[in-house]
Amino acid sequence: MADHKPGEMDITEQEKTFHGFMKAVTWSAVGILVFLVLLAMING
C-alpha cells in the first residue's frame, strides 16, 4: 500500500459540494423564516 501523507489529497470538488450544500441550507432557512413570518402576519 502507498503511504498516506496528510494534506496531499485534492479536495476542491468536496469543497465545492460543501459550499453548495451550505448555500442551499442557508437559502432554505431564510425561505422558511420568511414563510413563517408571512403566515403569522396573515393569521394575525
Backbone atoms as SQL, in Angstrom:
CREATE TABLE atoms (id INTEGER PRIMARY KEY, chain TEXT, resi INTEGER, resn TEXT, atom TEXT, x REAL, y REAL, z REAL);
INSERT INTO atoms VALUES
  (1, 'A', 1, 'MET', 'N', 0.828, -1.193, 0.000),
  (2, 'A', 1, 'MET', 'CA', 0.000, 0.000, 0.000),
  (3, 'A', 1, 'MET', 'C', 0.872, 1.256, 0.000),
  (4, 'A', 2, 'ALA', 'N', 0.316, 2.297, -0.581),
  (5, 'A', 2, 'ALA', 'CA', 1.035, 3.572, -0.603),
  (6, 'A', 2, 'ALA', 'C', 0.942, 4.250, 0.761),
  (7, 'A', 3, 'ASP', 'N', 1.971, 4.984, 1.080),
  (8, 'A', 3, 'ASP', 'CA', 1.959, 5.737, 2.336),
  (9, 'A', 3, 'ASP', 'C', 1.047, 6.944, 2.203),
  (10, 'A', 4, 'HIS', 'N', 0.202, 7.166, 3.191),
  (11, 'A', 4, 'HIS', 'CA', -0.699, 8.322, 3.198),
  (12, 'A', 4, 'HIS', 'C', 0.001, 9.492, 3.867),
  (13, 'A', 5, 'LYS', 'N', -0.017, 10.638, 3.188),
  (14, 'A', 5, 'LYS', 'CA', 0.569, 11.845, 3.758),
  (15, 'A', 5, 'LYS', 'C', -0.539, 12.890, 3.868),
  (16, 'A', 6, 'PRO', 'N', -0.881, 13.304, 5.078),
  (17, 'A', 6, 'PRO', 'CA', -1.953, 14.276, 5.277),
  (18, 'A', 6, 'PRO', 'C', -1.711, 15.570, 4.496),
  (19, 'A', 7, 'GLY', 'N', -2.784, 16.079, 3.883),
  (20, 'A', 7, 'GLY', 'CA', -2.696, 17.348, 3.181),
  (21, 'A', 7, 'GLY', 'C', -2.381, 17.247, 1.705),
  (22, 'A', 8, 'GLU', 'N', -2.185, 16.040, 1.164),
  (23, 'A', 8, 'GLU', 'CA', -1.832, 15.901, -0.243),
  (24, 'A', 8, 'GLU', 'C', -3.033, 15.671, -1.154),
  (25, 'A', 9, 'MET', 'N', -4.171, 15.299, -0.590),
  (26, 'A', 9, 'MET', 'CA', -5.333, 14.984, -1.414),
  (27, 'A', 9, 'MET', 'C', -5.970, 16.255, -1.968),
  (28, 'A', 10, 'ASP', 'N', -6.391, 16.217, -3.234),
  (29, 'A', 10, 'ASP', 'CA', -7.076, 17.349, -3.853),
  (30, 'A', 10, 'ASP', 'C', -8.546, 17.312, -3.426),
  (31, 'A', 11, 'ILE', 'N', -8.964, 18.314, -2.658),
  (32, 'A', 11, 'ILE', 'CA', -10.328, 18.316, -2.125),
  (33, 'A', 11, 'ILE', 'C', -11.178, 19.436, -2.712),
  (34, 'A', 12, 'THR', 'N', -10.827, 19.941, -3.885),
  (35, 'A', 12, 'THR', 'CA', -11.577, 21.060, -4.453),
  (36, 'A', 12, 'THR', 'C', -13.027, 20.680, -4.745),
  (37, 'A', 13, 'GLU', 'N', -13.267, 19.462, -5.228),
  (38, 'A', 13, 'GLU', 'CA', -14.649, 19.041, -5.512),
  (39, 'A', 13, 'GLU', 'C', -15.455, 18.920, -4.224),
  (40, 'A', 14, 'GLN', 'N', -14.854, 18.385, -3.174),
  (41, 'A', 14, 'GLN', 'CA', -15.550, 18.275, -1.900),
  (42, 'A', 14, 'GLN', 'C', -15.878, 19.661, -1.344),
  (43, 'A', 15, 'GLU', 'N', -14.948, 20.600, -1.490),
  (44, 'A', 15, 'GLU', 'CA', -15.194, 21.960, -1.008),
  (45, 'A', 15, 'GLU', 'C', -16.327, 22.618, -1.784),
  (46, 'A', 16, 'LYS', 'N', -16.369, 22.420, -3.120),
  (47, 'A', 16, 'LYS', 'CA', -17.450, 22.989, -3.924),
  (48, 'A', 16, 'LYS', 'C', -18.793, 22.402, -3.511),
  (49, 'A', 17, 'THR', 'N', -18.816, 21.090, -3.280),
  (50, 'A', 17, 'THR', 'CA', -20.051, 20.430, -2.861),
  (51, 'A', 17, 'THR', 'C', -20.505, 20.961, -1.505),
  (52, 'A', 18, 'PHE', 'N', -19.579, 21.097, -0.571),
  (53, 'A', 18, 'PHE', 'CA', -19.918, 21.594, 0.759),
  (54, 'A', 18, 'PHE', 'C', -20.439, 23.022, 0.696),
  (55, 'A', 19, 'HIS', 'N', -19.802, 23.882, -0.094),
  (56, 'A', 19, 'HIS', 'CA', -20.251, 25.268, -0.208),
  (57, 'A', 19, 'HIS', 'C', -21.635, 25.339, -0.859),
  (58, 'A', 20, 'GLY', 'N', -21.878, 24.497, -1.844),
  (59, 'A', 20, 'GLY', 'CA', -23.199, 24.439, -2.464),
  (60, 'A', 20, 'GLY', 'C', -24.256, 23.978, -1.479),
  (61, 'A', 21, 'PHE', 'N', -23.920, 22.975, -0.679),
  (62, 'A', 21, 'PHE', 'CA', -24.843, 22.475, 0.336),
  (63, 'A', 21, 'PHE', 'C', -25.146, 23.556, 1.371),
  (64, 'A', 22, 'MET', 'N', -24.119, 24.260, 1.831),
  (65, 'A', 22, 'MET', 'CA', -24.327, 25.312, 2.825),
  (66, 'A', 22, 'MET', 'C', -25.170, 26.455, 2.250),
  (67, 'A', 23, 'LYS', 'N', -24.982, 26.775, 0.983),
  (68, 'A', 23, 'LYS', 'CA', -25.781, 27.815, 0.346),
  (69, 'A', 23, 'LYS', 'C', -27.249, 27.380, 0.283),
  (70, 'A', 24, 'ALA', 'N', -27.484, 26.117, -0.068),
  (71, 'A', 24, 'ALA', 'CA', -28.848, 25.600, -0.132),
  (72, 'A', 24, 'ALA', 'C', -29.508, 25.602, 1.249),
  (73, 'A', 25, 'VAL', 'N', -28.767, 25.207, 2.267),
  (74, 'A', 25, 'VAL', 'CA', -29.306, 25.197, 3.627),
  (75, 'A', 25, 'VAL', 'C', -29.628, 26.617, 4.084),
  (76, 'A', 26, 'THR', 'N', -28.741, 27.559, 3.795),
  (77, 'A', 26, 'THR', 'CA', -28.956, 28.950, 4.194),
  (78, 'A', 26, 'THR', 'C', -30.197, 29.523, 3.526),
  (79, 'A', 27, 'TRP', 'N', -30.321, 29.345, 2.205),
  (80, 'A', 27, 'TRP', 'CA', -31.480, 29.876, 1.486),
  (81, 'A', 27, 'TRP', 'C', -32.772, 29.174, 1.910),
  (82, 'A', 28, 'SER', 'N', -32.692, 27.892, 2.215),
  (83, 'A', 28, 'SER', 'CA', -33.880, 27.181, 2.702),
  (84, 'A', 28, 'SER', 'C', -34.326, 27.747, 4.047),
  (85, 'A', 29, 'ALA', 'N', -33.386, 27.989, 4.946),
  (86, 'A', 29, 'ALA', 'CA', -33.719, 28.537, 6.259),
  (87, 'A', 29, 'ALA', 'C', -34.327, 29.935, 6.124),
  (88, 'A', 30, 'VAL', 'N', -33.764, 30.760, 5.246),
  (89, 'A', 30, 'VAL', 'CA', -34.309, 32.095, 5.023),
  (90, 'A', 30, 'VAL', 'C', -35.718, 31.996, 4.456),
  (91, 'A', 31, 'GLY', 'N', -35.918, 31.119, 3.487),
  (92, 'A', 31, 'GLY', 'CA', -37.243, 30.928, 2.902),
  (93, 'A', 31, 'GLY', 'C', -38.275, 30.469, 3.921),
  (94, 'A', 32, 'ILE', 'N', -37.891, 29.551, 4.777),
  (95, 'A', 32, 'ILE', 'CA', -38.808, 29.061, 5.812),
  (96, 'A', 32, 'ILE', 'C', -39.152, 30.180, 6.792),
  (97, 'A', 33, 'LEU', 'N', -38.152, 30.961, 7.192),
  (98, 'A', 33, 'LEU', 'CA', -38.409, 32.066, 8.122),
  (99, 'A', 33, 'LEU', 'C', -39.335, 33.106, 7.500),
  (100, 'A', 34, 'VAL', 'N', -39.115, 33.443, 6.236),
  (101, 'A', 34, 'VAL', 'CA', -39.992, 34.398, 5.553),
  (102, 'A', 34, 'VAL', 'C', -41.408, 33.846, 5.488),
  (103, 'A', 35, 'PHE', 'N', -41.533, 32.584, 5.152),
  (104, 'A', 35, 'PHE', 'CA', -42.848, 31.956, 5.089),
  (105, 'A', 35, 'PHE', 'C', -43.552, 32.005, 6.448),
  (106, 'A', 36, 'LEU', 'N', -42.829, 31.704, 7.511),
  (107, 'A', 36, 'LEU', 'CA', -43.432, 31.713, 8.842),
  (108, 'A', 36, 'LEU', 'C', -43.848, 33.123, 9.267),
  (109, 'A', 37, 'VAL', 'N', -43.047, 34.118, 8.936),
  (110, 'A', 37, 'VAL', 'CA', -43.400, 35.497, 9.265),
  (111, 'A', 37, 'VAL', 'C', -44.649, 35.911, 8.489),
  (112, 'A', 38, 'LEU', 'N', -44.690, 35.602, 7.209),
  (113, 'A', 38, 'LEU', 'CA', -45.884, 35.933, 6.419),
  (114, 'A', 38, 'LEU', 'C', -47.118, 35.195, 6.930),
  (115, 'A', 39, 'LEU', 'N', -46.954, 33.955, 7.306),
  (116, 'A', 39, 'LEU', 'CA', -48.071, 33.183, 7.847),
  (117, 'A', 39, 'LEU', 'C', -48.574, 33.794, 9.146),
  (118, 'A', 40, 'ALA', 'N', -47.665, 34.250, 9.994),
  (119, 'A', 40, 'ALA', 'CA', -48.056, 34.875, 11.251),
  (120, 'A', 40, 'ALA', 'C', -48.777, 36.207, 11.001),
  (121, 'A', 41, 'MET', 'N', -48.312, 36.962, 9.984),
  (122, 'A', 41, 'MET', 'CA', -48.947, 38.243, 9.678),
  (123, 'A', 41, 'MET', 'C', -50.356, 38.036, 9.110),
  (124, 'A', 42, 'ILE', 'N', -50.531, 37.044, 8.286),
  (125, 'A', 42, 'ILE', 'CA', -51.818, 36.783, 7.658),
  (126, 'A', 42, 'ILE', 'C', -52.831, 36.293, 8.706),
  (127, 'A', 43, 'ASN', 'N', -52.407, 35.410, 9.593),
  (128, 'A', 43, 'ASN', 'CA', -53.314, 34.851, 10.586),
  (129, 'A', 43, 'ASN', 'C', -53.471, 35.754, 11.801),
  (130, 'A', 44, 'GLY', 'N', -52.643, 36.784, 11.886),
  (131, 'A', 44, 'GLY', 'CA', -52.675, 37.817, 12.900),
  (132, 'A', 44, 'GLY', 'C', -53.133, 37.424, 14.216);
